Amino acid sequence: MRILVTGGAGFIGSEYVRQLLSRPGAPDSVTVLDALTYSGVEANLEPVRDNPGFAFRRGDIRDAEVVDAVMPGHDAVVHFAAESHVDRSILGAGPFVTTNVVGTQVLLDAARKHGVGRFVHVSTDEVYGSIDEGSWTEEWPLAPNSAYSASKAGSDLLVLSYHRTHKMDVVVTRCSNNYGYYQFPEKMIPRSVTNLIDGGMVDLYGDGANIRDWLHVSDHCRGIDLALRQGRAGEVYNIGGGTELTNKELVQLMLDGTGKDWSSVRTVEDRKGHDRRYSLSIDKIQRELGYEPRVRFEDGMGQTIDWYKNNRSWWEPLKAKAALESAAGAAGSGSAEK
Protein backbone atom coordinates (compact mmCIF):
# COMPACT_ATOMS: atom_id res chain seq x y z
CA MET A 1 0.00 0.00 0.00
CA ARG A 2 1.17 3.53 -0.85
CA ILE A 3 -0.18 6.10 1.62
CA LEU A 4 -0.33 9.89 1.41
CA VAL A 5 -0.40 11.49 4.86
CA THR A 6 -1.41 15.15 4.99
CA GLY A 7 -0.20 17.14 7.99
CA GLY A 8 2.33 14.40 8.69
CA ALA A 9 4.84 16.75 10.35
CA GLY A 10 2.37 17.69 13.08
CA PHE A 11 1.85 16.08 16.47
CA ILE A 12 -0.58 13.29 15.58
CA GLY A 13 0.37 12.92 11.93
CA SER A 14 4.06 12.41 12.71
CA GLU A 15 3.24 9.77 15.33
CA TYR A 16 1.18 7.97 12.70
CA VAL A 17 4.03 8.10 10.17
CA ARG A 18 6.56 6.88 12.74
CA GLN A 19 4.25 4.00 13.65
CA LEU A 20 3.66 3.03 10.02
CA LEU A 21 7.32 2.91 9.09
CA SER A 22 8.70 1.27 12.24
CA ARG A 23 6.57 -1.86 12.41
CA PRO A 24 6.62 -5.18 10.55
CA GLY A 25 4.48 -5.10 7.43
CA ALA A 26 5.09 -1.40 6.80
CA PRO A 27 3.44 0.08 3.70
CA ASP A 28 5.40 0.22 0.45
CA SER A 29 5.66 3.99 0.77
CA VAL A 30 4.51 6.87 2.96
CA THR A 31 4.48 10.37 1.49
CA VAL A 32 4.00 13.30 3.86
CA LEU A 33 2.42 16.48 2.51
CA ASP A 34 2.77 19.33 5.00
CA ALA A 35 2.84 23.12 4.66
CA LEU A 36 5.12 23.41 7.74
CA THR A 37 3.08 26.20 9.26
CA TYR A 38 3.80 27.06 12.90
CA SER A 39 2.84 23.63 14.30
CA GLY A 40 4.39 21.46 11.57
CA VAL A 41 7.91 20.50 12.62
CA GLU A 42 10.22 18.56 10.30
CA ALA A 43 12.22 17.32 13.30
CA ASN A 44 9.18 15.22 14.28
CA LEU A 45 9.95 13.02 11.26
CA GLU A 46 13.68 12.68 11.91
CA PRO A 47 13.35 9.07 13.22
CA VAL A 48 12.07 7.93 9.79
CA ARG A 49 13.93 10.38 7.56
CA ASP A 50 16.26 7.70 6.17
CA ASN A 51 13.60 5.03 5.72
CA PRO A 52 13.55 4.04 2.01
CA GLY A 53 9.76 4.12 2.00
CA PHE A 54 9.54 7.71 3.26
CA ALA A 55 9.11 10.85 1.14
CA PHE A 56 8.36 14.44 2.12
CA ARG A 57 6.70 17.14 0.05
CA ARG A 58 6.20 20.64 1.39
CA GLY A 59 2.88 22.07 0.23
CA ASP A 60 -0.48 23.49 1.24
CA ILE A 61 -3.59 21.33 0.91
CA ARG A 62 -5.47 24.42 -0.36
CA ASP A 63 -3.17 24.56 -3.39
CA ALA A 64 -4.93 22.44 -6.03
CA GLU A 65 -1.87 22.39 -8.28
CA VAL A 66 0.38 21.01 -5.54
CA VAL A 67 -2.20 18.44 -4.44
CA ASP A 68 -2.83 17.31 -8.00
CA ALA A 69 0.89 16.76 -8.49
CA VAL A 70 1.43 14.71 -5.33
CA MET A 71 -1.76 12.60 -5.36
CA PRO A 72 -1.12 10.20 -8.31
CA GLY A 73 0.21 6.75 -7.41
CA HIS A 74 -1.25 6.58 -3.91
CA ASP A 75 -3.66 3.91 -2.77
CA ALA A 76 -4.94 5.79 0.29
CA VAL A 77 -5.02 9.23 1.89
CA VAL A 78 -4.93 9.73 5.65
CA HIS A 79 -5.87 13.37 6.19
CA PHE A 80 -4.60 15.03 9.38
CA ALA A 81 -3.80 18.52 8.04
CA ALA A 82 -5.90 21.12 9.86
CA GLU A 83 -5.91 24.32 11.83
CA SER A 84 -6.75 23.00 15.29
CA HIS A 85 -6.18 25.51 18.11
CA VAL A 86 -9.51 26.72 19.53
CA ASP A 87 -8.06 29.95 20.99
CA ARG A 88 -6.65 30.92 17.61
CA SER A 89 -10.03 30.27 15.97
CA ILE A 90 -11.66 32.69 18.42
CA LEU A 91 -9.23 35.41 17.32
CA GLY A 92 -9.79 34.73 13.60
CA ALA A 93 -11.86 32.06 11.84
CA GLY A 94 -10.61 32.57 8.28
CA PRO A 95 -7.66 30.13 8.23
CA PHE A 96 -9.83 27.46 9.87
CA VAL A 97 -12.49 27.65 7.18
CA THR A 98 -10.08 27.74 4.25
CA THR A 99 -7.76 24.99 5.52
CA ASN A 100 -10.24 22.65 7.18
CA VAL A 101 -13.09 22.93 4.66
CA VAL A 102 -11.65 24.17 1.37
CA GLY A 103 -8.41 22.21 1.83
CA THR A 104 -10.39 19.02 2.43
CA GLN A 105 -12.45 19.67 -0.70
CA VAL A 106 -9.26 20.09 -2.77
CA LEU A 107 -7.94 16.77 -1.46
CA LEU A 108 -11.22 14.96 -2.10
CA ASP A 109 -11.39 16.17 -5.69
CA ALA A 110 -7.80 15.13 -6.37
CA ALA A 111 -8.28 11.73 -4.72
CA ARG A 112 -11.38 11.10 -6.83
CA LYS A 113 -9.67 12.28 -10.01
CA HIS A 114 -6.68 9.98 -9.51
CA GLY A 115 -8.60 6.91 -8.33
CA VAL A 116 -7.34 6.75 -4.75
CA GLY A 117 -8.87 3.73 -3.06
CA ARG A 118 -9.55 5.00 0.46
CA PHE A 119 -9.75 8.42 2.10
CA VAL A 120 -9.53 8.60 5.92
CA HIS A 121 -10.51 11.96 7.40
CA VAL A 122 -9.24 12.59 10.94
CA SER A 123 -11.66 14.73 12.94
CA THR A 124 -12.50 15.60 16.55
CA ASP A 125 -15.09 15.02 19.26
CA GLU A 126 -15.54 18.80 19.42
CA VAL A 127 -17.93 18.63 16.45
CA TYR A 128 -20.54 17.23 18.86
CA GLY A 129 -20.46 20.32 21.09
CA SER A 130 -20.90 19.64 24.81
CA ILE A 131 -22.67 16.85 26.70
CA ASP A 132 -23.78 16.99 30.35
CA GLU A 133 -24.10 13.24 30.87
CA GLY A 134 -23.65 10.03 28.90
CA SER A 135 -21.42 9.68 25.84
CA TRP A 136 -21.71 10.60 22.18
CA THR A 137 -22.29 7.86 19.65
CA GLU A 138 -21.42 8.36 16.00
CA GLU A 139 -25.08 9.11 15.23
CA TRP A 140 -25.21 12.08 17.62
CA PRO A 141 -26.22 15.39 15.97
CA LEU A 142 -23.36 17.80 15.33
CA ALA A 143 -23.51 21.01 17.40
CA PRO A 144 -20.08 22.72 17.29
CA ASN A 145 -19.44 25.74 19.51
CA SER A 146 -16.27 27.27 18.05
CA ALA A 147 -15.04 28.26 14.62
CA TYR A 148 -12.53 25.40 14.83
CA SER A 149 -15.11 22.72 15.61
CA ALA A 150 -17.59 24.19 13.12
CA SER A 151 -14.98 24.01 10.36
CA LYS A 152 -14.21 20.40 11.28
CA ALA A 153 -17.91 19.53 11.30
CA GLY A 154 -18.20 21.07 7.85
CA SER A 155 -15.29 19.03 6.55
CA ASP A 156 -16.75 15.84 8.08
CA LEU A 157 -20.01 16.39 6.25
CA LEU A 158 -18.20 17.20 3.03
CA VAL A 159 -16.21 13.96 3.20
CA LEU A 160 -19.33 11.90 3.85
CA SER A 161 -21.15 13.65 0.99
CA TYR A 162 -18.46 12.45 -1.45
CA HIS A 163 -19.28 8.90 -0.41
CA ARG A 164 -22.99 9.42 -1.00
CA THR A 165 -22.65 11.42 -4.21
CA HIS A 166 -19.55 9.92 -5.83
CA LYS A 167 -19.37 6.52 -4.06
CA MET A 168 -15.89 7.38 -2.78
CA ASP A 169 -14.44 4.99 -0.20
CA VAL A 170 -14.21 7.36 2.77
CA VAL A 171 -13.99 6.88 6.54
CA VAL A 172 -14.22 9.59 9.22
CA THR A 173 -12.62 9.22 12.67
CA ARG A 174 -13.39 11.48 15.64
CA CYS A 175 -11.01 11.49 18.58
CA SER A 176 -10.99 12.81 22.12
CA ASN A 177 -8.21 15.06 23.50
CA ASN A 178 -4.75 13.74 22.60
CA TYR A 179 -1.57 13.92 24.66
CA GLY A 180 1.96 12.54 24.27
CA TYR A 181 5.37 13.30 22.78
CA TYR A 182 5.98 16.02 20.16
CA GLN A 183 2.77 17.94 20.94
CA PHE A 184 3.15 21.59 19.97
CA PRO A 185 3.65 23.65 23.15
CA GLU A 186 0.62 25.91 22.75
CA LYS A 187 -1.68 23.02 23.74
CA MET A 188 -2.73 22.63 27.36
CA ILE A 189 -0.52 19.77 28.55
CA PRO A 190 2.81 20.69 26.90
CA ARG A 191 2.30 24.41 27.58
CA SER A 192 1.56 23.77 31.25
CA VAL A 193 4.29 21.17 31.75
CA THR A 194 6.99 23.25 30.11
CA ASN A 195 5.89 26.32 32.09
CA LEU A 196 6.20 24.31 35.30
CA ILE A 197 9.61 22.92 34.29
CA ASP A 198 10.79 26.52 33.87
CA GLY A 199 9.30 27.63 37.19
CA GLY A 200 6.42 29.44 35.50
CA MET A 201 2.66 29.48 35.98
CA VAL A 202 -0.20 27.33 34.72
CA ASP A 203 -3.40 29.06 33.58
CA LEU A 204 -6.67 27.37 34.59
CA TYR A 205 -9.79 28.50 32.74
CA GLY A 206 -12.79 29.43 34.89
CA ASP A 207 -13.62 27.02 37.72
CA GLY A 208 -11.50 24.21 36.23
CA ALA A 209 -14.49 21.83 36.14
CA ASN A 210 -14.54 21.34 32.35
CA ILE A 211 -14.21 17.61 31.62
CA ARG A 212 -12.21 16.00 28.81
CA ASP A 213 -11.58 12.40 27.79
CA TRP A 214 -7.82 11.92 27.32
CA LEU A 215 -6.32 9.69 24.63
CA HIS A 216 -2.64 8.84 24.20
CA VAL A 217 -1.52 9.73 20.69
CA SER A 218 -0.18 6.22 20.05
CA ASP A 219 -3.60 4.71 20.83
CA HIS A 220 -5.26 7.26 18.57
CA CYS A 221 -2.99 6.35 15.67
CA ARG A 222 -3.64 2.63 16.14
CA GLY A 223 -7.35 3.40 15.92
CA ILE A 224 -6.85 5.41 12.74
CA ASP A 225 -4.91 2.56 11.17
CA LEU A 226 -7.67 0.11 12.05
CA ALA A 227 -10.15 2.44 10.34
CA LEU A 228 -7.88 2.66 7.29
CA ARG A 229 -7.53 -1.10 6.94
CA GLN A 230 -10.84 -2.45 8.22
CA GLY A 231 -13.38 0.38 8.52
CA ARG A 232 -16.56 0.29 6.47
CA ALA A 233 -16.86 2.85 3.69
CA GLY A 234 -19.01 5.84 4.53
CA GLU A 235 -18.81 5.24 8.28
CA VAL A 236 -17.74 7.36 11.27
CA TYR A 237 -15.70 5.85 14.12
CA ASN A 238 -15.16 7.49 17.51
CA ILE A 239 -11.71 6.92 19.05
CA GLY A 240 -11.47 7.64 22.78
CA GLY A 241 -9.07 6.96 25.63
CA GLY A 242 -11.52 6.18 28.41
CA THR A 243 -10.04 8.63 30.96
CA GLU A 244 -12.32 11.53 31.88
CA LEU A 245 -10.74 14.25 34.02
CA THR A 246 -11.68 17.77 35.01
CA ASN A 247 -9.10 20.36 34.02
CA LYS A 248 -8.46 20.84 37.73
CA GLU A 249 -7.66 17.13 38.15
CA LEU A 250 -5.38 17.27 35.12
CA VAL A 251 -3.50 20.27 36.53
CA GLN A 252 -2.99 18.41 39.81
CA LEU A 253 -1.36 15.51 37.94
CA MET A 254 0.97 17.93 36.12
CA LEU A 255 1.88 19.61 39.41
CA ASP A 256 2.64 16.21 40.95
CA GLY A 257 4.74 15.18 37.97
CA THR A 258 6.89 18.32 38.08
CA GLY A 259 7.18 18.65 41.87
CA LYS A 260 5.13 21.87 42.05
CA ASP A 261 2.07 22.96 44.05
CA TRP A 262 -1.01 25.15 43.58
CA SER A 263 1.01 28.33 44.10
CA SER A 264 2.05 27.76 40.45
CA VAL A 265 -1.57 27.95 39.22
CA ARG A 266 -3.56 31.07 38.38
CA THR A 267 -7.23 31.19 37.47
CA VAL A 268 -8.05 33.12 34.30
CA GLU A 269 -11.28 34.19 32.63
CA ASP A 270 -13.06 31.30 30.98
CA ARG A 271 -12.72 30.78 27.23
CA LYS A 272 -15.58 32.04 25.07
CA GLY A 273 -18.00 29.24 24.19
CA HIS A 274 -16.03 26.80 26.37
CA ASP A 275 -17.57 23.32 26.07
CA ARG A 276 -18.30 21.88 29.52
CA ARG A 277 -17.81 18.16 28.94
CA TYR A 278 -16.73 15.81 26.17
CA SER A 279 -17.34 12.06 26.30
CA LEU A 280 -17.08 9.60 23.42
CA SER A 281 -18.66 6.18 23.17
CA ILE A 282 -16.15 3.80 21.56
CA ASP A 283 -18.54 0.83 21.40
CA LYS A 284 -18.66 0.87 17.59
CA ILE A 285 -14.90 0.78 16.95
CA GLN A 286 -14.48 -1.83 19.69
CA ARG A 287 -17.20 -4.03 18.24
CA GLU A 288 -16.33 -3.68 14.55
CA LEU A 289 -12.55 -3.18 14.52
CA GLY A 290 -11.35 -4.59 17.85
CA TYR A 291 -9.94 -1.29 19.13
CA GLU A 292 -8.98 -0.88 22.78
CA PRO A 293 -6.85 1.89 24.30
CA ARG A 294 -3.65 0.34 25.65
CA VAL A 295 -1.86 3.20 27.44
CA ARG A 296 -3.00 3.80 31.03
CA PHE A 297 -3.33 7.53 31.54
CA GLU A 298 -1.12 7.56 34.64
CA ASP A 299 1.67 5.79 32.74
CA GLY A 300 1.29 7.86 29.60
CA MET A 301 1.17 11.14 31.50
CA GLY A 302 4.29 10.29 33.50
CA GLN A 303 6.17 9.33 30.34
CA THR A 304 4.99 12.51 28.61
CA ILE A 305 6.18 14.76 31.45
CA ASP A 306 9.55 12.98 31.44
CA TRP A 307 9.83 13.44 27.68
CA TYR A 308 9.37 17.20 27.96
CA LYS A 309 11.89 17.32 30.80
CA ASN A 310 14.45 15.53 28.61
CA ASN A 311 13.73 17.26 25.28
CA ARG A 312 14.11 20.96 25.97
CA SER A 313 16.01 21.38 22.70
CA TRP A 314 12.83 20.37 20.84
CA TRP A 315 10.24 22.53 22.60
CA GLU A 316 12.14 25.61 23.75
CA PRO A 317 12.63 27.21 20.30
CA LEU A 318 9.04 26.35 19.29
CA LYS A 319 7.69 27.97 22.44
CA ALA A 320 9.74 31.11 21.89
CA LYS A 321 8.52 31.35 18.31
CA ALA A 322 4.88 30.84 19.34
CA ALA A 323 5.21 33.58 21.97
CA LEU A 324 6.48 36.03 19.37
CA GLU A 325 3.65 35.15 16.96
CA SER A 326 1.06 35.48 19.72
CA ALA A 327 2.40 38.89 20.72
CA ALA A 328 2.33 40.06 17.11
CA GLY A 329 -1.23 38.81 16.65
CA ALA A 330 -2.41 40.52 19.83
CA ALA A 331 -0.86 43.81 18.76
CA GLY A 332 -2.59 43.60 15.39
CA SER A 333 -6.04 42.58 16.60
CA GLY A 334 -6.32 44.24 19.96
CA SER A 335 -6.93 40.80 21.51
CA ALA A 336 -4.89 38.53 23.74
CA GLU A 337 -4.64 34.99 23.66
CA LYS A 338 -5.65 23.67 24.39
C-alpha positions in Angstrom: 0.0 0.0 0.0 1.2 3.5 -0.8 -0.2 6.1 1.6 -0.3 9.9 1.4 -0.4 11.5 4.9 -1.4 15.1 5.0 -0.2 17.1 8.0 2.3 14.4 8.7 4.8 16.7 10.3 2.4 17.7 13.1 1.9 16.1 16.5 -0.6 13.3 15.6 0.4 12.9 11.9 4.1 12.4 12.7 3.2 9.8 15.3 1.2 8.0 12.7 4.0 8.1 10.2 6.6 6.9 12.7 4.2 4.0 13.6 3.7 3.0 10.0 7.3 2.9 9.1 8.7 1.3 12.2 6.6 -1.9 12.4 6.6 -5.2 10.5 4.5 -5.1 7.4 5.1 -1.4 6.8 3.4 0.1 3.7 5.4 0.2 0.4 5.7 4.0 0.8 4.5 6.9 3.0 4.5 10.4 1.5 4.0 13.3 3.9 2.4 16.5 2.5 2.8 19.3 5.0 2.8 23.1 4.7 5.1 23.4 7.7 3.1 26.2 9.3 3.8 27.1 12.9 2.8 23.6 14.3 4.4 21.5 11.6 7.9 20.5 12.6 10.2 18.6 10.3 12.2 17.3 13.3 9.2 15.2 14.3 10.0 13.0 11.3 13.7 12.7 11.9 13.4 9.1 13.2 12.1 7.9 9.8 13.9 10.4 7.6 16.3 7.7 6.2 13.6 5.0 5.7 13.6 4.0 2.0 9.8 4.1 2.0 9.5 7.7 3.3 9.1 10.8 1.1 8.4 14.4 2.1 6.7 17.1 0.1 6.2 20.6 1.4 2.9 22.1 0.2 -0.5 23.5 1.2 -3.6 21.3 0.9 -5.5 24.4 -0.4 -3.2 24.6 -3.4 -4.9 22.4 -6.0 -1.9 22.4 -8.3 0.4 21.0 -5.5 -2.2 18.4 -4.4 -2.8 17.3 -8.0 0.9 16.8 -8.5 1.4 14.7 -5.3 -1.8 12.6 -5.4 -1.1 10.2 -8.3 0.2 6.7 -7.4 -1.2 6.6 -3.9 -3.7 3.9 -2.8 -4.9 5.8 0.3 -5.0 9.2 1.9 -4.9 9.7 5.7 -5.9 13.4 6.2 -4.6 15.0 9.4 -3.8 18.5 8.0 -5.9 21.1 9.9 -5.9 24.3 11.8 -6.8 23.0 15.3 -6.2 25.5 18.1 -9.5 26.7 19.5 -8.1 29.9 21.0 -6.6 30.9 17.6 -10.0 30.3 16.0 -11.7 32.7 18.4 -9.2 35.4 17.3 -9.8 34.7 13.6 -11.9 32.1 11.8 -10.6 32.6 8.3 -7.7 30.1 8.2 -9.8 27.5 9.9 -12.5 27.6 7.2 -10.1 27.7 4.3 -7.8 25.0 5.5 -10.2 22.7 7.2 -13.1 22.9 4.7 -11.6 24.2 1.4 -8.4 22.2 1.8 -10.4 19.0 2.4 -12.5 19.7 -0.7 -9.3 20.1 -2.8 -7.9 16.8 -1.5 -11.2 15.0 -2.1 -11.4 16.2 -5.7 -7.8 15.1 -6.4 -8.3 11.7 -4.7 -11.4 11.1 -6.8 -9.7 12.3 -10.0 -6.7 10.0 -9.5 -8.6 6.9 -8.3 -7.3 6.8 -4.7 -8.9 3.7 -3.1 -9.5 5.0 0.5 -9.7 8.4 2.1 -9.5 8.6 5.9 -10.5 12.0 7.4 -9.2 12.6 10.9 -11.7 14.7 12.9 -12.5 15.6 16.5 -15.1 15.0 19.3 -15.5 18.8 19.4 -17.9 18.6 16.5 -20.5 17.2 18.9 -20.5 20.3 21.1 -20.9 19.6 24.8 -22.7 16.8 26.7 -23.8 17.0 30.4 -24.1 13.2 30.9 -23.7 10.0 28.9 -21.4 9.7 25.8 -21.7 10.6 22.2 -22.3 7.9 19.6 -21.4 8.4 16.0 -25.1 9.1 15.2 -25.2 12.1 17.6 -26.2 15.4 16.0 -23.4 17.8 15.3 -23.5 21.0 17.4 -20.1 22.7 17.3 -19.4 25.7 19.5 -16.3 27.3 18.0 -15.0 28.3 14.6 -12.5 25.4 14.8 -15.1 22.7 15.6 -17.6 24.2 13.1 -15.0 24.0 10.4 -14.2 20.4 11.3 -17.9 19.5 11.3 -18.2 21.1 7.9 -15.3 19.0 6.6 -16.7 15.8 8.1 -20.0 16.4 6.2 -18.2 17.2 3.0 -16.2 14.0 3.2 -19.3 11.9 3.9 -21.1 13.7 1.0 -18.5 12.5 -1.4 -19.3 8.9 -0.4 -23.0 9.4 -1.0 -22.6 11.4 -4.2 -19.5 9.9 -5.8 -19.4 6.5 -4.1 -15.9 7.4 -2.8 -14.4 5.0 -0.2 -14.2 7.4 2.8 -14.0 6.9 6.5 -14.2 9.6 9.2 -12.6 9.2 12.7 -13.4 11.5 15.6 -11.0 11.5 18.6 -11.0 12.8 22.1 -8.2 15.1 23.5 -4.7 13.7 22.6 -1.6 13.9 24.7 2.0 12.5 24.3 5.4 13.3 22.8 6.0 16.0 20.2 2.8 17.9 20.9 3.1 21.6 20.0 3.6 23.6 23.2 0.6 25.9 22.8 -1.7 23.0 23.7 -2.7 22.6 27.4 -0.5 19.8 28.6 2.8 20.7 26.9 2.3 24.4 27.6 1.6 23.8 31.2 4.3 21.2 31.8 7.0 23.3 30.1 5.9 26.3 32.1 6.2 24.3 35.3 9.6 22.9 34.3 10.8 26.5 33.9 9.3 27.6 37.2 6.4 29.4 35.5 2.7 29.5 36.0 -0.2 27.3 34.7 -3.4 29.1 33.6 -6.7 27.4 34.6 -9.8 28.5 32.7 -12.8 29.4 34.9 -13.6 27.0 37.7 -11.5 24.2 36.2 -14.5 21.8 36.1 -14.5 21.3 32.4 -14.2 17.6 31.6 -12.2 16.0 28.8 -11.6 12.4 27.8 -7.8 11.9 27.3 -6.3 9.7 24.6 -2.6 8.8 24.2 -1.5 9.7 20.7 -0.2 6.2 20.1 -3.6 4.7 20.8 -5.3 7.3 18.6 -3.0 6.4 15.7 -3.6 2.6 16.1 -7.3 3.4 15.9 -6.9 5.4 12.7 -4.9 2.6 11.2 -7.7 0.1 12.0 -10.1 2.4 10.3 -7.9 2.7 7.3 -7.5 -1.1 6.9 -10.8 -2.5 8.2 -13.4 0.4 8.5 -16.6 0.3 6.5 -16.9 2.8 3.7 -19.0 5.8 4.5 -18.8 5.2 8.3 -17.7 7.4 11.3 -15.7 5.8 14.1 -15.2 7.5 17.5 -11.7 6.9 19.0 -11.5 7.6 22.8 -9.1 7.0 25.6 -11.5 6.2 28.4 -10.0 8.6 31.0 -12.3 11.5 31.9 -10.7 14.3 34.0 -11.7 17.8 35.0 -9.1 20.4 34.0 -8.5 20.8 37.7 -7.7 17.1 38.2 -5.4 17.3 35.1 -3.5 20.3 36.5 -3.0 18.4 39.8 -1.4 15.5 37.9 1.0 17.9 36.1 1.9 19.6 39.4 2.6 16.2 41.0 4.7 15.2 38.0 6.9 18.3 38.1 7.2 18.7 41.9 5.1 21.9 42.1 2.1 23.0 44.1 -1.0 25.1 43.6 1.0 28.3 44.1 2.1 27.8 40.5 -1.6 27.9 39.2 -3.6 31.1 38.4 -7.2 31.2 37.5 -8.0 33.1 34.3 -11.3 34.2 32.6 -13.1 31.3 31.0 -12.7 30.8 27.2 -15.6 32.0 25.1 -18.0 29.2 24.2 -16.0 26.8 26.4 -17.6 23.3 26.1 -18.3 21.9 29.5 -17.8 18.2 28.9 -16.7 15.8 26.2 -17.3 12.1 26.3 -17.1 9.6 23.4 -18.7 6.2 23.2 -16.1 3.8 21.6 -18.5 0.8 21.4 -18.7 0.9 17.6 -14.9 0.8 17.0 -14.5 -1.8 19.7 -17.2 -4.0 18.2 -16.3 -3.7 14.6 -12.6 -3.2 14.5 -11.3 -4.6 17.9 -9.9 -1.3 19.1 -9.0 -0.9 22.8 -6.9 1.9 24.3 -3.7 0.3 25.7 -1.9 3.2 27.4 -3.0 3.8 31.0 -3.3 7.5 31.5 -1.1 7.6 34.6 1.7 5.8 32.7 1.3 7.9 29.6 1.2 11.1 31.5 4.3 10.3 33.5 6.2 9.3 30.3 5.0 12.5 28.6 6.2 14.8 31.5 9.5 13.0 31.4 9.8 13.4 27.7 9.4 17.2 28.0 11.9 17.3 30.8 14.5 15.5 28.6 13.7 17.3 25.3 14.1 21.0 26.0 16.0 21.4 22.7 12.8 20.4 20.8 10.2 22.5 22.6 12.1 25.6 23.7 12.6 27.2 20.3 9.0 26.4 19.3 7.7 28.0 22.4 9.7 31.1 21.9 8.5 31.3 18.3 4.9 30.8 19.3 5.2 33.6 22.0 6.5 36.0 19.4 3.7 35.2 17.0 1.1 35.5 19.7 2.4 38.9 20.7 2.3 40.1 17.1 -1.2 38.8 16.7 -2.4 40.5 19.8 -0.9 43.8 18.8 -2.6 43.6 15.4 -6.0 42.6 16.6 -6.3 44.2 20.0 -6.9 40.8 21.5 -4.9 38.5 23.7 -4.6 35.0 23.7 -5.6 23.7 24.4 
